Amino acid sequence: MKTTNLTIILQNLGLNEKEAKVYLACLELGSATVQEVSDKAGVKRTSVYNFLEDMKARGFITEVKHGKRILLTAEDPHTLLKKADEQKKQLEKVLPEFLSIYNLPGNKPKVKFYQGAEGLRRIYEDTLKLGSPIYLISDYERMFEAIEPEWMWQYAKRRTEKNIKAFSIAKEGERGQQVKTKDVEQLRETRFVKEVDFETEINIYGDKVALLSFRRPYAGVIIEDRAIAQTLKSMWKIIWNQAK
């Protein structure tokens, strides 16, 4: 790997360009004086002194006394992997805070359109990405006409394997009853409503709402917006509490 690429990687770990060059110089020299490191790195000696203490504090460089001389040595490169892992853990820890301010109400909703049966399948695939429960309203009679039953059963299996629960409000019918018999094994709870005509399925998951039209030639849309998702989920709850 070229030195330029190594410098970029070190910058991703929090070093600036000069600091990265100094670390690589120390790594190559083994142990050396500040002047030797400065010459090797192509960084002025005075500049090295400006950030040397900070690099020592962050665990990139160590000072070692050798007689009357003070030598610089680079920490074992394995520590870089540890630092990257620590950064990942820190990001995972604060990720909920980032998500809490992501796409806040008032920001422009993100909208994606899909066409055809393949488009509907892509929307279903998206519902599995977040890992959050799926709240849906569907007409299974029409759904199984639009998409192959085998594919839909495989989708339900994969959702179950990902431990994603589904809560379904469905039009009562033969296909709906068939789906309900598999509720326990497929991590789903199905409730029926009568005298309705669903031609569009609604999936609410995380901050997303997916609308799938089962009327030919088939089309769908995914809207990513917290306010829209929360509003539709509130409406979904009203129907859910009244369904059997």
C-alpha positions as CSV (number, residue, x, y, z in Angstrom):
1,M,0.0,0.0,0.0
2,K,1.3,3.4,-0.9
3,T,2.4,5.8,1.8
4,T,-0.3,8.3,0.6
5,N,-3.0,5.7,1.3
6,L,-1.5,5.0,4.7
7,T,-1.5,8.7,5.5
8,I,-5.2,9.0,4.5
9,I,-6.0,6.0,6.8
10,L,-4.2,7.6,9.7
11,Q,-6.1,10.9,9.0
12,N,-9.3,8.9,9.3
13,L,-8.1,7.9,12.8
14,G,-7.8,11.5,13.8
15,L,-4.3,12.5,12.8
16,N,-3.7,15.5,10.6
17,E,-1.4,15.1,7.5
18,K,1.8,16.2,9.3
19,E,1.1,14.0,12.3
20,A,0.5,11.0,10.0
21,K,3.8,11.6,8.2
22,V,5.6,11.7,11.6
23,Y,4.0,8.5,12.8
24,L,5.0,6.7,9.5
25,A,8.5,8.0,9.8
26,C,8.8,6.7,13.4
27,L,7.4,3.4,12.3
28,E,10.0,3.1,9.5
29,L,12.9,4.3,11.5
30,G,12.2,2.2,14.6
31,S,13.6,4.7,17.0
32,A,15.1,8.1,16.1
33,T,15.7,11.6,17.3
34,V,13.2,14.4,16.6
35,Q,15.6,15.7,13.9
36,E,15.9,12.3,12.2
37,V,12.1,11.9,12.3
38,S,11.7,15.5,10.9
39,D,14.0,14.8,8.0
40,K,12.4,11.5,7.2
41,A,8.8,12.8,7.4
42,G,9.5,16.1,5.6
43,V,8.0,18.0,8.4
44,K,9.8,20.9,10.1
45,R,11.4,20.1,13.5
46,T,9.5,23.1,15.1
47,S,6.2,21.7,13.8
48,V,7.0,18.2,15.2
49,Y,7.5,19.8,18.7
50,N,4.2,21.6,18.3
51,F,2.1,18.4,18.2
52,L,4.5,15.8,19.7
53,E,3.0,16.0,23.2
54,D,-0.5,15.5,21.8
55,M,0.6,12.4,19.8
56,K,2.2,11.0,22.9
57,A,-1.0,11.6,24.9
58,R,-3.1,9.9,22.3
59,G,-0.8,6.8,22.2
60,F,0.7,7.1,18.8
61,I,4.3,7.8,19.8
62,T,6.5,7.1,22.8
63,E,9.6,8.8,24.0
64,V,12.5,6.6,25.1
65,K,15.7,7.9,26.8
66,H,18.8,6.3,25.4
67,G,21.8,7.7,27.2
68,K,21.7,11.4,26.8
69,R,19.5,11.3,23.8
70,I,15.7,11.1,23.7
71,L,14.4,8.9,20.9
72,L,10.9,8.7,19.4
73,T,9.3,5.3,18.7
74,A,5.9,4.6,17.1
75,E,3.4,2.5,19.0
76,D,2.7,-1.0,17.6
77,P,0.4,-0.7,14.5
78,H,-2.0,-3.1,16.3
79,T,-3.0,-0.2,18.4
80,L,-4.4,1.4,15.3
81,L,-6.9,-1.4,15.0
82,K,-7.8,-0.9,18.7
83,K,-8.3,2.8,18.1
84,A,-10.6,2.1,15.1
85,D,-12.6,-0.3,17.2
86,E,-12.9,2.3,20.0
87,Q,-14.1,4.9,17.5
88,K,-16.7,2.4,16.1
89,K,-18.0,1.8,19.7
90,Q,-18.2,5.5,20.4
91,L,-20.2,6.0,17.2
92,E,-22.5,3.1,18.0
93,K,-23.1,4.6,21.4
94,V,-24.2,8.0,20.1
95,L,-25.9,6.7,17.0
96,P,-29.4,7.0,18.6
97,E,-28.6,10.7,19.2
98,F,-27.7,11.2,15.5
99,L,-30.9,9.4,14.4
100,S,-33.0,11.5,16.8
101,I,-32.1,14.6,14.8
102,Y,-32.0,13.0,11.4
103,N,-34.8,14.1,9.0
104,L,-36.7,16.0,11.7
105,P,-40.2,17.3,10.9
106,G,-39.9,20.3,8.7
107,N,-37.1,18.8,6.6
108,K,-37.9,17.7,3.1
109,P,-39.2,14.1,3.2
110,K,-37.1,11.5,1.2
111,V,-39.2,9.8,-1.4
112,K,-38.4,6.9,-3.7
113,F,-40.6,5.5,-6.4
114,Y,-40.8,1.9,-7.7
115,Q,-42.6,0.3,-10.6
116,G,-43.8,-3.2,-11.5
117,A,-43.8,-6.4,-9.4
118,E,-40.0,-6.2,-9.1
119,G,-40.4,-2.7,-7.6
120,L,-42.8,-4.1,-5.0
121,R,-40.3,-6.8,-4.1
122,R,-37.6,-4.1,-3.6
123,I,-39.9,-2.3,-1.3
124,Y,-40.4,-5.4,0.8
125,E,-36.7,-5.9,0.9
126,D,-36.3,-2.4,2.3
127,T,-38.6,-3.2,5.2
128,L,-36.0,-5.7,6.4
129,K,-33.1,-3.3,6.6
130,L,-33.9,-1.4,9.8
131,G,-34.7,-4.4,11.9
132,S,-37.7,-2.5,13.5
133,P,-41.2,-3.9,13.8
134,I,-43.5,-3.5,10.8
135,Y,-47.0,-2.2,11.2
136,L,-49.0,-2.9,8.1
137,I,-52.4,-2.8,6.5
138,S,-52.9,-5.3,3.7
139,D,-55.2,-7.3,1.4
140,Y,-53.5,-10.7,1.2
141,E,-55.9,-11.8,-1.6
142,R,-54.6,-9.0,-3.8
143,M,-51.0,-9.3,-2.6
144,F,-50.7,-12.9,-3.6
145,E,-52.0,-12.0,-7.0
146,A,-49.4,-9.3,-7.5
147,I,-46.4,-11.3,-6.2
148,E,-45.6,-15.0,-6.3
149,P,-46.8,-16.7,-3.1
150,E,-43.5,-18.6,-2.9
151,W,-41.5,-15.3,-2.8
152,M,-43.8,-13.8,-0.2
153,W,-43.5,-16.9,2.1
154,Q,-39.7,-16.7,1.7
155,Y,-39.9,-13.0,2.6
156,A,-41.8,-13.9,5.8
157,K,-39.2,-16.5,6.6
158,R,-36.3,-14.1,6.2
159,R,-38.2,-11.5,8.3
160,T,-38.6,-14.1,11.0
161,E,-34.9,-15.1,10.9
162,K,-34.1,-11.4,11.4
163,N,-36.4,-11.4,14.5
164,I,-38.5,-8.6,13.0
165,K,-42.1,-8.7,14.3
166,A,-45.0,-7.8,12.1
167,F,-48.4,-6.5,13.2
168,S,-50.9,-6.9,10.3
169,I,-54.4,-5.4,9.8
170,A,-55.8,-7.4,6.9
171,K,-59.0,-7.8,4.9
172,E,-60.7,-11.0,6.0
173,G,-60.5,-13.7,3.3
174,E,-59.2,-17.1,2.4
175,R,-55.6,-15.9,1.9
176,G,-55.8,-13.8,5.1
177,Q,-56.9,-16.9,7.1
178,Q,-54.0,-18.9,5.6
179,V,-51.5,-16.2,6.6
180,K,-53.0,-16.0,10.2
181,T,-52.4,-19.8,10.7
182,K,-48.7,-19.1,10.4
183,D,-48.6,-16.1,12.8
184,V,-46.8,-17.7,15.6
185,E,-44.0,-19.3,13.6
186,Q,-43.6,-16.1,11.5
187,L,-43.5,-13.6,14.4
188,R,-46.7,-11.9,13.3
189,E,-50.0,-10.9,14.8
190,T,-52.9,-10.6,12.3
191,R,-56.2,-8.9,13.0
192,F,-59.0,-8.8,10.4
193,V,-61.4,-6.1,9.3
194,K,-64.5,-6.6,7.1
195,E,-66.2,-4.8,4.3
196,V,-63.1,-3.0,3.1
197,D,-61.4,-2.9,-0.3
198,F,-57.6,-2.5,0.0
199,E,-55.8,-2.0,-3.2
200,T,-52.8,-0.5,-1.5
201,E,-50.7,-2.0,1.2
202,I,-49.2,0.3,3.9
203,N,-46.0,-0.7,5.8
204,I,-44.8,1.5,8.6
205,Y,-41.3,0.8,9.9
206,G,-39.0,3.1,11.8
207,D,-39.3,6.5,10.2
208,K,-40.4,5.1,6.9
209,V,-43.8,4.5,5.2
210,A,-44.1,2.2,2.2
211,L,-47.2,2.3,0.0
212,L,-47.6,-0.6,-2.4
213,S,-50.3,-0.6,-5.1
214,F,-51.6,-4.0,-6.1
215,R,-53.4,-2.6,-9.1
216,R,-51.7,-3.3,-12.4
217,P,-49.1,-2.4,-13.6
218,Y,-48.1,-2.2,-9.9
219,A,-46.2,0.7,-8.3
220,G,-45.0,1.7,-4.9
221,V,-43.3,4.5,-3.0
222,I,-41.2,4.7,0.2
223,I,-41.5,8.0,2.2
224,E,-38.9,8.6,4.8
225,D,-40.1,11.2,7.2
226,R,-40.7,10.9,11.0
227,A,-43.8,13.1,11.1
228,I,-45.5,11.2,8.4
229,A,-44.6,7.8,9.9
230,Q,-45.8,8.8,13.3
231,T,-49.1,10.2,12.0
232,L,-49.9,7.1,10.0
233,K,-48.9,4.8,12.9
234,S,-51.3,6.7,15.1
235,M,-54.1,6.1,12.6
236,W,-53.0,2.5,12.3
237,K,-53.4,2.0,16.1
238,I,-57.0,3.3,15.9
239,I,-57.8,0.6,13.3
240,W,-55.8,-2.0,15.2
241,N,-57.7,-1.5,18.4
242,Q,-61.0,-1.9,16.6
243,A,-60.0,-5.0,14.5
244,K,-60.6,-8.5,15.7
